[in-house]
Amino acid sequence: MTDDRLAGLRQMVADLGGLGADEIDPNEPLFTAGLIDSMSLLQVISFVEEKFGVAINPADITLDNWDSLSRIGRFLTARGVL
């Protein structure tokens, strides 16, 4: 996740996990590794919806799309947001 547009997301996830943004590897599992919980995941999704002006379909809320910063970036790219 090198896109500057995702820097705010990285910082938000770091804050939720009690870490510095530079401590989060873009490929590190967020949910399955316990860095964030289900309530935090909802905050991440809400942040993405607000920051990028996109509505996230509940069917798109899967670990394949949301379990790492790089997966989130790929999902947003596939949706044409990035």
N, C-alpha and C positions, 0 to 999 in steps of 0.2 A: 504494500500500500504506500506508494510514493506520491500519490496525488495530493497536492496541497489542500484541495477542497475537502479532503478527509481528515485533515489535521485536527479539526474541532471534534470529530467523532473519536479519534484516538485519545485525545485529552479527556473527553467525557468518560470513556470506558476506563481509562486509567484512574480517574477520580472515583468512579464507582468501585473499582477494585482496590483502592488505597495504594496505588502505585504511581510512579512518574511515567509520563508518556513514553519516554525513551526505554522504559523497562518492558514494554509490551511488544513482542515479536508479532508482526502482521499475520503470521500463520499459527500463532498460539491459539489453541481452543479457548474460547471465552466461557461458554456455558458448561461444556462437558468437563472442563478442568476445574470448574468451581470459581473462576474469577468473577463471574457475575451470576446472579440467580434469575429466576423467572421474572420477578418484579423489575430487576435491573434491565433485563432484556426488553421489557415493555418500554422502559425509559429510552433505551437506545433506539427502538423503532420509532417512538414519538419524535425523538430528536431528528432522525433521518427524514421523517415526513415533513417536519417543520423547516429544516434547513434546506432541503432539496425540492420542496413543494410537490411531493409525490404521495399518493395514497397507497399504502401497503395492503394488499389483499391478504386476508387471514390464511389463505391457502399457500401463500408465499413465505409464511413464517415457519421455516424448517431449519434444522441444523445445517443442511447443505447451503443455505443462504445466509445464516446469521451466526455461525459458531466461531468465526474469526474475522478480524478486520479485512483480511484479503478476500474472504468469501463475501463479505458485505460489499466490498468494492466491485467484485465480479458481478454480483447481483445487480448493483446499481448501473454498472456499465451495460449489462444485458438489457436492462429496462430503458436504456438511452438517457439516463440521468447524468452520467459522467461522460 
